[in-house]
Amino acid sequence: MFIQTMFSIGLILVIIGFTVVFAAVLFMAFKAAKAKGKVKGGGVVVIGPFPIIFGTDKESVKIILVLSIVFIVLLVVFMLISAQMFR
């Protein structure tokens, strides 16, 4: 029963992730189609608990830094919860 619940939660999170990425790509495409100006962006590569952050300007890097810290904290919380459940 517990394994099925964890599988369902994982599957739901993967589906939500794909949906968010798809919506972000659509949003960026529509925004870029009607706007003219500078292109700003950035990204993060997470290797274990360590994020590698890159970007084209300071504002993008700050936003991605905050988001990656939130992601790492959530990752650690989920890992601690799952470790206690399997004891």
N, C-alpha and C positions, 0 to 999 in steps of 0.2 A: 504494500500500500504506500509506504513512504517513498519507495523508489519511483513509483508511478507519479506521485505528486511532484517530486524533484524533476522528473523528466518533463512533466507538463509545464512547470515553471520555466525550465530551460527553453523549451520549445516556444513558449509565449514570448520570452525575452528575445529570442532570435528573430521571431516574426516582427516584433516591435522594432528591433534594430534595423531590419531590412526596410520596414515602412518609413522610419525616420530618414534613412539614407536616401530612399527614393523621393520622399517629399522635399528633402533639402536640395537634391539635384534639380527637381522641377522648379523649385523656388528660385534657385540661382539662375537657371536658364531663362525664366521669365523676367527676372530682374535685369539680367545682362542684355536681353533683347531690346529693352526700352531705355536703358540708361547708357550714357556715354561718360566716360571718365577713367579714373585710375582703377586698376585691378589690385585688390588686396586679398590676401588669403594666407593660409598656414595649415599646418597639420601636426599630427603627433603620431609617433610610433612607440607603442608600449611593449617593452621587452621585460617580461616578469612584472615586478612592481615599479620599474624605472621608465619614466616617459622621456622620449627624445623629441623635443619640440622645435619646430622651425616655422618661419613665417616671413612675410614680405615687409611688415611694419610692426612697430611696437604694440599698437592696439590689438592687432590680430594675435600676437604672441601672448599678450596678457589674458585675453579671453580664452585662448586654448590652454594656457597654464592653469587657470581656474577650473576649467572643465576637466582637465586631466587629473588635478588634485581630487576633485569630487569623485571621479571615476575610480581612482586608486583607493580612496577611503571606502567607497561602496564595495569594491573588490575585497578588501581586507575584512570588512564586516561580514560579507557573505561567506568568505572562507572560514572565519571564526564560528559562525553559526552552523555551517555544515560540518565542521570538525566536531562540535559539541553534539550534534545530532547522531553522528556515527559512532559515538563512544558507547 
